Amino acid sequence: MTTRGQREFLKVQLIQTQRLIELVDGHLLMSAAFAEREREFKEQIDSIPLGSNYPEIPDSSNRRKS
């Protein structure tokens, strides 16, 4: 899976977890478990490097001179 795909998957999981937090609001154990899961998803999203929208251009200084 690409980094973009990983980020999108984790963001969907984060949104679903936030919805579940709203549904179980007030339940001691479930609220705490979902809050921990939310924190973990945020950390995972932050740990994935952002991709570039542009292709890399090779450095011309490494080319052989003819």
C-alpha positions in Angstrom: 0.0 0.0 0.0 1.3 3.5 -0.8 1.9 6.1 1.8 -1.1 8.0 0.5 -3.2 4.9 0.8 -2.0 4.2 4.3 -2.8 7.8 5.4 -6.3 7.6 3.8 -7.0 4.3 5.5 -5.9 5.6 8.9 -7.9 8.8 8.5 -11.0 6.8 7.8 -10.3 4.7 10.9 -9.8 7.9 12.9 -13.2 9.3 11.7 -15.0 6.1 12.6 -13.4 6.0 16.0 -14.4 9.6 16.7 -18.0 8.7 15.7 -17.9 5.7 18.1 -16.6 8.0 20.9 -19.7 10.2 20.4 -22.0 7.1 20.5 -20.5 5.7 23.7 -20.1 9.1 25.5 -20.3 8.5 29.2 -19.4 4.8 29.2 -16.3 4.6 31.3 -14.5 1.7 29.7 -15.5 2.1 26.1 -14.8 5.9 26.1 -11.3 5.3 27.5 -10.6 2.5 25.0 -11.8 4.6 22.0 -9.8 7.6 23.2 -6.7 5.5 23.3 -7.4 4.2 19.9 -7.9 7.7 18.5 -4.6 8.8 20.0 -2.9 5.8 18.3 -4.4 6.6 14.9 -3.3 10.2 15.2 0.3 9.1 16.0 0.4 6.7 13.1 -0.9 9.3 10.7 1.7 11.8 11.9 4.5 9.2 11.6 3.8 8.6 7.8 5.8 11.0 5.7 3.9 13.3 3.3 4.5 12.4 -0.3 5.4 14.9 -2.9 3.0 15.9 -5.7 5.8 16.3 -8.1 8.3 13.8 -9.4 11.9 14.1 -8.3 14.2 15.7 -10.8 17.7 14.0 -10.8 20.6 16.2 -9.7 22.5 17.3 -12.9 25.8 17.5 -11.0 26.0 13.7 -10.8 25.9 13.3 -14.5 29.0 12.3 -16.5 30.5 14.9 -18.7 31.1 13.9 -22.3 
